């Protein structure tokens, strides 16, 4: 995964404190989760909204995509509430 | 390994290039998969028909258009 390779550049100084390391890992994980989620959103929204690719995005396709992104963003929160 | 080697500009440049290549590869694979499903609906023939070709080309471009819309939308949400 891409985000794991971008570490601290130029960190000539030796040690991160445990807290700093944990914070960094959390940030990278969050980034990775967000990217993974976006991949799914892209695929699903393209699937649902663009049935016949044309020479440009029509207005209805564009608004479908917007709605799709908004809906999709709320899904993980709703699912998380189940646990 | 001498830790200063990890910071060398050559290595950084190499890593960045490899990262970019990986991203391009990923995009090509994704477009191939998505657009094949979308555009090649019947049994594949010897060549792409003109409508299949047009569809594939449109598909790739619309996918990129859509990616832009999604990026902007997500950014505006934050």
Backbone of each chain as nested JSON, in Angstrom:
{
  "chains": [
    {"id": "A", "residues": [
      {"number": 1, "name": "UNK", "atoms": {"N": [0.839, -1.196, 0.0], "CA": [0.0, 0.0, 0.0], "C": [0.865, 1.232, 0.0]}},
      {"number": 2, "name": "UNK", "atoms": {"N": [0.47, 2.111, -0.788], "CA": [1.27, 3.283, -1.054], "C": [1.611, 4.065, 0.204]}},
      {"number": 3, "name": "UNK", "atoms": {"N": [0.635, 4.276, 1.043], "CA": [0.846, 5.201, 2.154], "C": [1.867, 4.682, 3.151]}},
      {"number": 4, "name": "UNK", "atoms": {"N": [2.121, 3.392, 3.126], "CA": [3.079, 2.912, 4.107], "C": [4.511, 3.202, 3.712]}},
      {"number": 5, "name": "UNK", "atoms": {"N": [4.731, 3.479, 2.452], "CA": [6.11, 3.742, 2.056], "C": [6.491, 5.191, 2.288]}},
      {"number": 6, "name": "UNK", "atoms": {"N": [5.529, 6.072, 2.377], "CA": [5.883, 7.464, 2.656], "C": [6.074, 7.602, 4.149]}},
      {"number": 7, "name": "UNK", "atoms": {"N": [7.263, 7.484, 4.553], "CA": [7.532, 7.591, 5.992], "C": [8.07, 8.957, 6.281]}},
      {"number": 8, "name": "UNK", "atoms": {"N": [8.704, 9.11, 7.383], "CA": [9.298, 10.397, 7.704], "C": [10.556, 10.537, 6.888]}},
      {"number": 9, "name": "UNK", "atoms": {"N": [10.569, 11.513, 6.034], "CA": [11.782, 11.715, 5.232], "C": [12.728, 12.59, 6.011]}},
      {"number": 10, "name": "UNK", "atoms": {"N": [13.976, 12.367, 5.796], "CA": [14.987, 13.208, 6.439], "C": [14.981, 13.08, 7.948]}},
      {"number": 11, "name": "UNK", "atoms": {"N": [14.541, 11.972, 8.443], "CA": [14.587, 11.839, 9.898], "C": [15.941, 11.288, 10.275]}},
      {"number": 12, "name": "UNK", "atoms": {"N": [16.932, 12.176, 10.243], "CA": [18.273, 11.755, 10.621], "C": [18.315, 11.444, 12.103]}},
      {"number": 13, "name": "UNK", "atoms": {"N": [17.459, 12.137, 12.876], "CA": [17.454, 11.907, 14.325], "C": [16.912, 10.513, 14.6]}},
      {"number": 14, "name": "UNK", "atoms": {"N": [17.397, 9.935, 15.632], "CA": [17.212, 8.506, 15.836], "C": [15.797, 8.09, 16.194]}},
      {"number": 15, "name": "UNK", "atoms": {"N": [15.371, 8.382, 17.424], "CA": [14.172, 7.653, 17.835], "C": [12.939, 8.502, 17.969]}},
      {"number": 16, "name": "UNK", "atoms": {"N": [11.852, 7.958, 17.493], "CA": [10.563, 8.534, 17.812], "C": [10.147, 7.983, 19.156]}},
      {"number": 17, "name": "UNK", "atoms": {"N": [9.455, 8.789, 19.917], "CA": [8.888, 8.241, 21.139], "C": [7.782, 7.277, 20.725]}},
      {"number": 18, "name": "UNK", "atoms": {"N": [7.427, 6.421, 21.632], "CA": [6.367, 5.454, 21.352], "C": [5.093, 6.161, 20.93]}},
      {"number": 19, "name": "UNK", "atoms": {"N": [4.774, 7.24, 21.635], "CA": [3.549, 7.984, 21.307], "C": [3.587, 8.529, 19.9]}},
      {"number": 20, "name": "UNK", "atoms": {"N": [4.751, 9.098, 19.543], "CA": [4.872, 9.663, 18.198], "C": [4.711, 8.563, 17.157]}},
      {"number": 21, "name": "UNK", "atoms": {"N": [5.339, 7.424, 17.446], "CA": [5.251, 6.323, 16.497], "C": [3.811, 5.88, 16.332]}},
      {"number": 22, "name": "UNK", "atoms": {"N": [3.115, 5.737, 17.462], "CA": [1.717, 5.306, 17.404], "C": [0.884, 6.313, 16.626]}},
      {"number": 23, "name": "UNK", "atoms": {"N": [1.115, 7.592, 16.875], "CA": [0.364, 8.625, 16.155], "C": [0.614, 8.533, 14.659]}},
      {"number": 24, "name": "UNK", "atoms": {"N": [1.868, 8.318, 14.321], "CA": [2.209, 8.233, 12.912], "C": [1.531, 7.028, 12.277]}},
      {"number": 25, "name": "UNK", "atoms": {"N": [1.581, 5.892, 12.96], "CA": [0.941, 4.692, 12.438], "C": [-0.559, 4.908, 12.283]}},
      {"number": 26, "name": "UNK", "atoms": {"N": [-1.174, 5.544, 13.27], "CA": [-2.616, 5.79, 13.189], "C": [-2.94, 6.642, 11.971]}},
      {"number": 27, "name": "UNK", "atoms": {"N": [-2.119, 7.674, 11.768], "CA": [-2.361, 8.562, 10.63], "C": [-2.223, 7.806, 9.317]}},
      {"number": 28, "name": "UNK", "atoms": {"N": [-1.2, 6.976, 9.229], "CA": [-0.994, 6.226, 7.987], "C": [-2.105, 5.221, 7.761]}},
      {"number": 29, "name": "UNK", "atoms": {"N": [-2.548, 4.584, 8.83], "CA": [-3.651, 3.629, 8.72], "C": [-4.916, 4.327, 8.257]}},
      {"number": 30, "name": "UNK", "atoms": {"N": [-5.184, 5.488, 8.866], "CA": [-6.387, 6.235, 8.48], "C": [-6.33, 6.578, 7.004]}},
      {"number": 31, "name": "UNK", "atoms": {"N": [-5.163, 6.994, 6.58], "CA": [-4.964, 7.335, 5.171], "C": [-5.229, 6.119, 4.284]}},
      {"number": 32, "name": "UNK", "atoms": {"N": [-4.683, 4.985, 4.68], "CA": [-4.838, 3.764, 3.889], "C": [-6.305, 3.341, 3.833]}},
      {"number": 33, "name": "UNK", "atoms": {"N": [-6.989, 3.421, 4.979], "CA": [-8.416, 3.06, 4.995], "C": [-9.211, 3.983, 4.081]}},
      {"number": 34, "name": "UNK", "atoms": {"N": [-8.888, 5.286, 4.146], "CA": [-9.612, 6.25, 3.318], "C": [-9.399, 5.958, 1.842]}},
      {"number": 35, "name": "UNK", "atoms": {"N": [-8.184, 5.642, 1.459], "CA": [-7.904, 5.354, 0.056], "C": [-8.623, 4.096, -0.399]}},
      {"number": 36, "name": "UNK", "atoms": {"N": [-8.616, 3.092, 0.457], "CA": [-9.286, 1.846, 0.118], "C": [-10.774, 2.083, -0.071]}},
      {"number": 37, "name": "UNK", "atoms": {"N": [-11.333, 2.876, 0.845], "CA": [-12.752, 3.175, 0.763], "C": [-13.072, 3.918, -0.514]}},
      {"number": 38, "name": "UNK", "atoms": {"N": [-12.236, 4.884, -0.865], "CA": [-12.453, 5.658, -2.088], "C": [-12.444, 4.774, -3.323]}},
      {"number": 39, "name": "UNK", "atoms": {"N": [-11.58, 3.768, -3.311], "CA": [-11.525, 2.827, -4.434], "C": [-12.871, 2.157, -4.628]}},
      {"number": 40, "name": "UNK", "atoms": {"N": [-13.446, 1.711, -3.504], "CA": [-14.74, 1.042, -3.563], "C": [-15.81, 2.002, -4.066]}},
      {"number": 41, "name": "UNK", "atoms": {"N": [-15.798, 3.226, -3.542], "CA": [-16.782, 4.225, -3.967], "C": [-16.682, 4.469, -5.467]}},
      {"number": 42, "name": "UNK", "atoms": {"N": [-15.446, 4.608, -5.952], "CA": [-15.262, 4.866, -7.387], "C": [-15.872, 3.755, -8.218]}},
      {"number": 43, "name": "UNK", "atoms": {"N": [-15.55, 2.537, -7.839], "CA": [-15.998, 1.408, -8.624], "C": [-17.518, 1.302, -8.628]}},
      {"number": 44, "name": "UNK", "atoms": {"N": [-18.102, 1.387, -7.421], "CA": [-19.542, 1.21, -7.309], "C": [-20.305, 2.338, -7.981]}},
      {"number": 45, "name": "UNK", "atoms": {"N": [-19.831, 3.575, -7.784], "CA": [-20.549, 4.701, -8.365], "C": [-20.457, 4.685, -9.883]}},
      {"number": 46, "name": "UNK", "atoms": {"N": [-19.321, 4.292, -10.399], "CA": [-19.191, 4.183, -11.854], "C": [-20.158, 3.129, -12.373]}},
      {"number": 47, "name": "UNK", "atoms": {"N": [-20.199, 2.036, -11.669], "CA": [-21.083, 0.941, -12.024], "C": [-22.539, 1.378, -12.105]}},
      {"number": 48, "name": "UNK", "atoms": {"N": [-22.974, 2.091, -11.052], "CA": [-24.379, 2.457, -10.956], "C": [-24.756, 3.643, -11.832]}},
      {"number": 49, "name": "UNK", "atoms": {"N": [-23.852, 4.594, -11.937], "CA": [-24.223, 5.872, -12.544], "C": [-23.906, 5.995, -14.027]}},
      {"number": 50, "name": "UNK", "atoms": {"N": [-22.925, 5.266, -14.48], "CA": [-22.528, 5.438, -15.876], "C": [-22.752, 4.125, -16.599]}},
      {"number": 51, "name": "UNK", "atoms": {"N": [-23.947, 3.979, -17.124], "CA": [-24.29, 2.714, -17.761], "C": [-23.755, 2.641, -19.186]}},
      {"number": 52, "name": "UNK", "atoms": {"N": [-23.778, 3.797, -19.881], "CA": [-23.257, 3.814, -21.243], "C": [-22.318, 5.001, -21.395]}},
      {"number": 53, "name": "UNK", "atoms": {"N": [-21.031, 4.789, -21.305], "CA": [-20.102, 5.927, -21.358], "C": [-20.24, 6.716, -22.653]}},
      {"number": 54, "name": "UNK", "atoms": {"N": [-20.44, 8.01, -22.526], "CA": [-20.587, 8.858, -23.7], "C": [-19.376, 9.741, -23.88]}},
      {"number": 55, "name": "UNK", "atoms": {"N": [-19.521, 10.75, -24.733], "CA": [-18.4, 11.622, -25.037], "C": [-18.102, 12.585, -23.91]}},
      {"number": 56, "name": "UNK", "atoms": {"N": [-19.054, 12.745, -23.006], "CA": [-18.81, 13.561, -21.815], "C": [-19.807, 13.126, -20.758]}},
      {"number": 57, "name": "UNK", "atoms": {"N": [-19.588, 13.579, -19.552], "CA": [-20.515, 13.224, -18.479], "C": [-21.771, 14.069, -18.587]}},
      {"number": 58, "name": "UNK", "atoms": {"N": [-22.913, 13.414, -18.643], "CA": [-24.16, 14.157, -18.709], "C": [-24.482, 14.724, -17.332]}},
      {"number": 59, "name": "UNK", "atoms": {"N": [-25.448, 15.644, -17.298], "CA": [-25.849, 16.238, -16.03], "C": [-26.38, 15.198, -15.073]}},
      {"number": 60, "name": "UNK", "atoms": {"N": [-27.188, 14.266, -15.591], "CA": [-27.752, 13.252, -14.7], "C": [-26.67, 12.32, -14.18]}},
      {"number": 61, "name": "UNK", "atoms": {"N": [-25.671, 12.035, -15.009], "CA": [-24.564, 11.194, -14.547], "C": [-23.791, 11.906, -13.442]}},
      {"number": 62, "name": "UNK", "atoms": {"N": [-23.549, 13.193, -13.649], "CA": [-22.801, 13.959, -12.649], "C": [-23.545, 14.014, -11.327]}},
      {"number": 63, "name": "UNK", "atoms": {"N": [-24.85, 14.297, -11.39], "CA": [-25.582, 14.383, -10.125], "C": [-25.707, 13.02, -9.483]}},
      {"number": 64, "name": "UNK", "atoms": {"N": [-25.798, 11.978, -10.299], "CA": [-25.83, 10.621, -9.749], "C": [-24.551, 10.355, -8.969]}},
      {"number": 65, "name": "UNK", "atoms": {"N": [-23.421, 10.748, -9.562], "CA": [-22.131, 10.534, -8.893], "C": [-22.082, 11.282, -7.572]}},
      {"number": 66, "name": "UNK", "atoms": {"N": [-22.539, 12.548, -7.59], "CA": [-22.529, 13.329, -6.348], "C": [-23.351, 12.655, -5.269]}},
      {"number": 67, "name": "UNK", "atoms": {"N": [-24.552, 12.235, -5.641], "CA": [-25.418, 11.576, -4.655], "C": [-24.771, 10.288, -4.167]}},
      {"number": 68, "name": "UNK", "atoms": {"N": [-24.208, 9.578, -5.105], "CA": [-23.593, 8.293, -4.767], "C": [-22.478, 8.485, -3.742]}},
      {"number": 69, "name": "UNK", "atoms": {"N": [-21.643, 9.478, -3.961], "CA": [-20.547, 9.74, -3.027], "C": [-21.101, 10.106, -1.655]}},
      {"number": 70, "name": "UNK", "atoms": {"N": [-22.115, 10.991, -1.634], "CA": [-22.704, 11.394, -0.352], "C": [-23.282, 10.208, 0.392]}},
      {"number": 71, "name": "UNK", "atoms": {"N": [-24.069, 9.402, -0.311], "CA": [-24.662, 8.211, 0.312], "C": [-23.584, 7.287, 0.84]}},
      {"number": 72, "name": "UNK", "atoms": {"N": [-22.605, 7.014, -0.02], "CA": [-21.56, 6.069, 0.351], "C": [-20.815, 6.513, 1.582]}},
      {"number": 73, "name": "UNK", "atoms": {"N": [-20.631, 7.82, 1.726], "CA": [-19.865, 8.306, 2.867], "C": [-20.577, 8.034, 4.173]}},
      {"number": 74, "name": "UNK", "atoms": {"N": [-21.906, 7.937, 4.118], "CA": [-22.641, 7.736, 5.37], "C": [-22.7, 6.266, 5.745]}},
      {"number": 75, "name": "UNK", "atoms": {"N": [-22.428, 5.399, 4.801], "CA": [-22.597, 3.972, 5.07], "C": [-21.65, 3.439, 6.138]}},
      {"number": 76, "name": "UNK", "atoms": {"N": [-20.358, 3.741, 6.092], "CA": [-19.466, 3.178, 7.11], "C": [-19.868, 3.59, 8.53]}},
      {"number": 77, "name": "UNK", "atoms": {"N": [-20.338, 4.824, 8.657], "CA": [-20.757, 5.285, 9.988], "C": [-21.948, 4.465, 10.466]}},
      {"number": 78, "name": "UNK", "atoms": {"N": [-22.949, 4.278, 9.583], "CA": [-24.12, 3.502, 9.963], "C": [-23.753, 2.075, 10.313]}},
      {"number": 79, "name": "UNK", "atoms": {"N": [-22.846, 1.501, 9.508], "CA": [-22.44, 0.126, 9.781], "C": [-21.686, 0.028, 11.098]}},
      {"number": 80, "name": "UNK", "atoms": {"N": [-20.848, 1.029, 11.365], "CA": [-20.063, 1.001, 12.602], "C": [-20.98, 1.013, 13.807]}},
      {"number": 81, "name": "UNK", "atoms": {"N": [-22.126, 1.687, 13.686], "CA": [-23.063, 1.747, 14.814], "C": [-23.655, 0.393, 15.154]}},
      {"number": 82, "name": "UNK", "atoms": {"N": [-23.61, -0.535, 14.213], "CA": [-24.14, -1.858, 14.485], "C": [-23.273, -2.625, 15.478]}},
      {"number": 83, "name": "UNK", "atoms": {"N": [-22.0, -2.253, 15.576], "CA": [-21.074, -3.035, 16.404], "C": [-20.989, -2.489, 17.817]}}
    ]},
    {"id": "B", "residues": [
      {"number": 1, "name": "UNK", "atoms": {"N": [23.527, -1.182, 7.462], "CA": [23.433, -0.193, 6.369], "C": [23.521, 1.196, 6.938]}},
      {"number": 2, "name": "UNK", "atoms": {"N": [24.36, 1.97, 6.386], "CA": [24.545, 3.341, 6.812], "C": [23.233, 4.099, 6.626]}},
      {"number": 3, "name": "UNK", "atoms": {"N": [22.741, 4.687, 7.708], "CA": [21.397, 5.263, 7.639], "C": [21.337, 6.481, 6.736]}},
      {"number": 4, "name": "UNK", "atoms": {"N": [22.476, 7.094, 6.468], "CA": [22.42, 8.275, 5.593], "C": [22.087, 7.859, 4.163]}},
      {"number": 5, "name": "UNK", "atoms": {"N": [22.33, 6.606, 3.823], "CA": [22.009, 6.132, 2.471], "C": [20.498, 6.158, 2.24]}},
      {"number": 6, "name": "UNK", "atoms": {"N": [19.747, 6.006, 3.323], "CA": [18.292, 5.999, 3.19], "C": [17.752, 7.345, 2.768]}},
      {"number": 7, "name": "UNK", "atoms": {"N": [18.522, 8.394, 3.048], "CA": [18.035, 9.724, 2.71], "C": [18.581, 10.228, 1.394]}},
      {"number": 8, "name": "UNK", "atoms": {"N": [19.349, 9.406, 0.694], "CA": [20.007, 9.915, -0.507], "C": [18.972, 10.36, -1.527]}},
      {"number": 9, "name": "UNK", "atoms": {"N": [19.268, 11.444, -2.214], "CA": [18.331, 11.935, -3.228], "C": [18.125, 10.926, -4.348]}},
      {"number": 10, "name": "UNK", "atoms": {"N": [19.162, 10.162, -4.663], "CA": [19.015, 9.143, -5.705], "C": [17.97, 8.121, -5.311]}},
      {"number": 11, "name": "UNK", "atoms": {"N": [18.073, 7.672, -4.081], "CA": [17.104, 6.68, -3.612], "C": [15.701, 7.258, -3.591]}},
      {"number": 12, "name": "UNK", "atoms": {"N": [15.614, 8.493, -3.108], "CA": [14.304, 9.147, -3.087], "C": [13.708, 9.246, -4.482]}},
      {"number": 13, "name": "UNK", "atoms": {"N": [14.549, 9.635, -5.412], "CA": [14.07, 9.782, -6.782], "C": [13.607, 8.433, -7.327]}},
      {"number": 14, "name": "UNK", "atoms": {"N": [14.421, 7.41, -7.05], "CA": [14.067, 6.071, -7.507], "C": [12.73, 5.642, -6.908]}},
      {"number": 15, "name": "UNK", "atoms": {"N": [12.573, 5.843, -5.597], "CA": [11.334, 5.44, -4.935], "C": [10.134, 6.177, -5.518]}},
      {"number": 16, "name": "UNK", "atoms": {"N": [10.302, 7.476, -5.754], "CA": [9.202, 8.241, -6.325], "C": [8.82, 7.75, -7.707]}},
      {"number": 17, "name": "UNK", "atoms": {"N": [9.817, 7.436, -8.505], "CA": [9.525, 6.913, -9.839], "C": [8.8, 5.577, -9.769]}},
      {"number": 18, "name": "UNK", "atoms": {"N": [9.272, 4.737, -8.877], "CA": [8.626, 3.427, -8.74], "C": [7.204, 3.584, -8.242]}},
      {"number": 19, "name": "UNK", "atoms": {"N": [7.014, 4.534, -7.33], "CA": [5.675, 4.774, -6.813], "C": [4.74, 5.223, -7.931]}},
      {"number": 20, "name": "UNK", "atoms": {"N": [5.259, 6.108, -8.769], "CA": [4.443, 6.59, -9.875], "C": [4.098, 5.47, -10.837]}},
      {"number": 21, "name": "UNK", "atoms": {"N": [5.091, 4.642, -11.138], "CA": [4.845, 3.511, -12.038], "C": [3.782, 2.605, -11.463]}},
      {"number": 22, "name": "UNK", "atoms": {"N": [3.866, 2.361, -10.176], "CA": [2.895, 1.479, -9.536], "C": [1.491, 2.072, -9.646]}},
      {"number": 23, "name": "UNK", "atoms": {"N": [1.395, 3.393, -9.466], "CA": [0.091, 4.039, -9.547], "C": [-0.471, 3.954, -10.953]}},
      {"number": 24, "name": "UNK", "atoms": {"N": [0.369, 4.15, -11.954], "CA": [-0.082, 4.062, -13.336], "C": [-0.56, 2.643, -13.645]}},
      {"number": 25, "name": "UNK", "atoms": {"N": [0.226, 1.672, -13.204], "CA": [-0.147, 0.276, -13.411], "C": [-1.502, -0.045, -12.812]}},
      {"number": 26, "name": "UNK", "atoms": {"N": [-1.675, 0.476, -11.594], "CA": [-2.926, 0.218, -10.886], "C": [-4.099, 0.816, -11.655]}},
      {"number": 27, "name": "UNK", "atoms": {"N": [-3.911, 2.025, -12.158], "CA": [-4.969, 2.713, -12.888], "C": [-5.309, 1.956, -14.166]}},
      {"number": 28, "name": "UNK", "atoms": {"N": [-4.288, 1.524, -14.886], "CA": [-4.521, 0.794, -16.133], "C": [-5.286, -0.496, -15.858]}},
      {"number": 29, "name": "UNK", "atoms": {"N": [-4.875, -1.205, -14.818], "CA": [-5.547, -2.456, -14.481], "C": [-7.005, -2.21, -14.137]}},
      {"number": 30, "name": "UNK", "atoms": {"N": [-7.239, -1.175, -13.349], "CA": [-8.607, -0.854, -12.945], "C": [-9.459, -0.493, -14.149]}},
      {"number": 31, "name": "UNK", "atoms": {"N": [-8.939, 0.38, -15.011], "CA": [-9.695, 0.799, -16.191], "C": [-9.994, -0.387, -17.09]}},
      {"number": 32, "name": "UNK", "atoms": {"N": [-9.009, -1.248, -17.256], "CA": [-9.21, -2.425, -18.095], "C": [-10.356, -3.269, -17.56]}},
      {"number": 33, "name": "UNK", "atoms": {"N": [-10.308, -3.511, -16.272], "CA": [-11.32, -4.363, -15.668], "C": [-12.708, -3.735, -15.774]}},
      {"number": 34, "name": "UNK", "atoms": {"N": [-12.804, -2.483, -15.336], "CA": [-14.098, -1.797, -15.303], "C": [-14.673, -1.639, -16.708]}},
      {"number": 35, "name": "UNK", "atoms": {"N": [-13.853, -1.183, -17.636], "CA": [-14.366, -0.869, -18.969], "C": [-14.634, -2.121, -19.794]}},
      {"number": 36, "name": "UNK", "atoms": {"N": [-13.901, -3.157, -19.55], "CA": [-14.217, -4.414, -20.226], "C": [-15.622, -4.869, -19.836]}},
      {"number": 37, "name": "UNK", "atoms": {"N": [-15.888, -4.894, -18.548], "CA": [-17.209, -5.307, -18.076], "C": [-18.314, -4.428, -18.649]}},
      {"number": 38, "name": "UNK", "atoms": {"N": [-17.999, -3.127, -18.724], "CA": [-19.021, -2.179, -19.144], "C": [-19.287, -2.288, -20.646]}},
      {"number": 39, "name": "UNK", "atoms": {"N": [-18.279, -2.502, -21.425], "CA": [-18.387, -2.333, -22.872], "C": [-18.42, -3.62, -23.694]}},
      {"number": 40, "name": "UNK", "atoms": {"N": [-17.857, -4.662, -23.169], "CA": [-17.841, -5.9, -23.938], "C": [-18.929, -6.798, -23.381]}},
      {"number": 41, "name": "UNK", "atoms": {"N": [-20.11, -6.642, -23.944], "CA": [-21.256, -7.303, -23.345], "C": [-21.563, -8.653, -23.986]}},
      {"number": 42, "name": "UNK", "atoms": {"N": [-21.175, -8.825, -25.221], "CA": [-21.419, -10.128, -25.85], "C": [-20.096, -10.859, -26.036]}},
      {"number": 43, "name": "UNK", "atoms": {"N": [-20.17, -12.028, -26.603], "CA": [-18.97, -12.838, -26.793], "C": [-17.919, -12.058, -27.584]}},
      {"number": 44, "name": "UNK", "atoms": {"N": [-16.705, -11.988, -27.061], "CA": [-15.68, -11.217, -27.776], "C": [-15.407, -11.785, -29.159]}},
      {"number": 45, "name": "UNK", "atoms": {"N": [-15.281, -10.909, -30.133], "CA": [-14.999, -11.33, -31.508], "C": [-13.523, -11.24, -31.806]}},
      {"number": 46, "name": "UNK", "atoms": {"N": [-13.19, -11.274, -33.09], "CA": [-11.782, -11.192, -33.487], "C": [-11.179, -9.841, -33.213]}},
      {"number": 47, "name": "UNK", "atoms": {"N": [-11.985, -8.814, -33.359], "CA": [-11.542, -7.446, -33.105], "C": [-12.664, -6.75, -32.351]}},
      {"number": 48, "name": "UNK", "atoms": {"N": [-12.307, -5.615, -31.769], "CA": [-13.353, -4.785, -31.184], "C": [-14.166, -4.174, -32.304]}},
      {"number": 49, "name": "UNK", "atoms": {"N": [-15.49, -4.209, -32.144], "CA": [-16.327, -3.499, -33.097], "C": [-16.123, -2.012, -32.877]}},
      {"number": 50, "name": "UNK", "atoms": {"N": [-16.608, -1.199, -33.81], "CA": [-16.388, 0.244, -33.663], "C": [-17.141, 0.776, -32.449]}},
      {"number": 51, "name": "UNK", "atoms": {"N": [-18.316, 0.187, -32.167], "CA": [-19.045, 0.678, -30.994], "C": [-18.326, 0.261, -29.718]}},
      {"number": 52, "name": "UNK", "atoms": {"N": [-17.733, -0.93, -29.724], "CA": [-16.968, -1.364, -28.553], "C": [-15.753, -0.467, -28.347]}},
      {"number": 53, "name": "UNK", "atoms": {"N": [-15.061, -0.145, -29.434], "CA": [-13.896, 0.735, -29.334], "C": [-14.278, 2.087, -28.769]}},
      {"number": 54, "name": "UNK", "atoms": {"N": [-15.372, 2.638, -29.32], "CA": [-15.815, 3.952, -28.862], "C": [-16.176, 3.877, -27.381]}},
      {"number": 55, "name": "UNK", "atoms": {"N": [-16.88, 2.822, -27.026], "CA": [-17.289, 2.656, -25.626], "C": [-16.075, 2.579, -24.715]}},
      {"number": 56, "name": "UNK", "atoms": {"N": [-15.092, 1.798, -25.111], "CA": [-13.899, 1.64, -24.271], "C": [-13.184, 2.968, -24.079]}},
      {"number": 57, "name": "UNK", "atoms": {"N": [-13.063, 3.719, -25.166], "CA": [-12.394, 5.015, -25.081], "C": [-13.178, 5.969, -24.187]}},
      {"number": 58, "name": "UNK", "atoms": {"N": [-14.49, 6.037, -24.441], "CA": [-15.33, 6.902, -23.605], "C": [-15.27, 6.483, -22.148]}},
      {"number": 59, "name": "UNK", "atoms": {"N": [-15.318, 5.18, -21.957], "CA": [-15.338, 4.647, -20.59], "C": [-14.118, 5.118, -19.81]}},
      {"number": 60, "name": "UNK", "atoms": {"N": [-12.955, 4.958, -20.408], "CA": [-11.727, 5.348, -19.71], "C": [-11.753, 6.828, -19.358]}},
      {"number": 61, "name": "UNK", "atoms": {"N": [-12.165, 7.643, -20.313], "CA": [-12.178, 9.089, -20.055], "C": [-13.231, 9.481, -19.036]}},
      {"number": 62, "name": "UNK", "atoms": {"N": [-14.415, 8.883, -19.122], "CA": [-15.464, 9.237, -18.157], "C": [-15.066, 8.779, -16.761]}},
      {"number": 63, "name": "UNK", "atoms": {"N": [-14.359, 7.671, -16.69], "CA": [-13.906, 7.201, -15.377], "C": [-12.974, 8.223, -14.74]}},
      {"number": 64, "name": "UNK", "atoms": {"N": [-12.095, 8.782, -15.561], "CA": [-11.19, 9.813, -15.046], "C": [-11.979, 11.061, -14.649]}},
      {"number": 65, "name": "UNK", "atoms": {"N": [-12.96, 11.464, -15.496], "CA": [-13.816, 12.607, -15.154], "C": [-14.473, 12.375, -13.806]}},
      {"number": 66, "name": "UNK", "atoms": {"N": [-14.998, 11.174, -13.646], "CA": [-15.715, 10.845, -12.418], "C": [-14.773, 10.909, -11.224]}},
      {"number": 67, "name": "UNK", "atoms": {"N": [-13.562, 10.421, -11.416], "CA": [-12.579, 10.454, -10.327], "C": [-12.366, 11.883, -9.844]}},
      {"number": 68, "name": "UNK", "atoms": {"N": [-12.303, 12.827, -10.779], "CA": [-12.127, 14.235, -10.417], "C": [-13.296, 14.719, -9.572]}},
      {"number": 69, "name": "UNK", "atoms": {"N": [-14.514, 14.399, -10.033], "CA": [-15.699, 14.834, -9.3], "C": [-15.659, 14.299, -7.874]}},
      {"number": 70, "name": "UNK", "atoms": {"N": [-15.335, 13.022, -7.75], "CA": [-15.316, 12.403, -6.429], "C": [-14.266, 13.059, -5.544]}},
      {"number": 71, "name": "UNK", "atoms": {"N": [-13.08, 13.287, -6.076], "CA": [-12.023, 13.922, -5.285], "C": [-12.48, 15.278, -4.765]}},
      {"number": 72, "name": "UNK", "atoms": {"N": [-13.067, 16.086, -5.67], "CA": [-13.494, 17.422, -5.254], "C": [-14.563, 17.323, -4.186]}},
      {"number": 73, "name": "UNK", "atoms": {"N": [-15.471, 16.388, -4.375], "CA": [-16.565, 16.261, -3.426], "C": [-16.049, 15.867, -2.048]}},
      {"number": 74, "name": "UNK", "atoms": {"N": [-15.155, 14.891, -2.034], "CA": [-14.621, 14.419, -0.761], "C": [-13.839, 15.528, -0.072]}},
      {"number": 75, "name": "UNK", "atoms": {"N": [-13.077, 16.294, -0.863], "CA": [-12.339, 17.407, -0.265], "C": [-13.262, 18.436, 0.333]}},
      {"number": 76, "name": "UNK", "atoms": {"N": [-14.375, 18.705, -0.351], "CA": [-15.283, 19.723, 0.161], "C": [-15.995, 19.239, 1.412]}},
      {"number": 77, "name": "UNK", "atoms": {"N": [-15.972, 17.925, 1.645], "CA": [-16.626, 17.396, 2.838], "C": [-15.78, 17.586, 4.087]}},
      {"number": 78, "name": "UNK", "atoms": {"N": [-14.497, 17.805, 3.881], "CA": [-13.613, 17.797, 5.064], "C": [-13.407, 19.166, 5.684]}}
    ]}
  ]
}
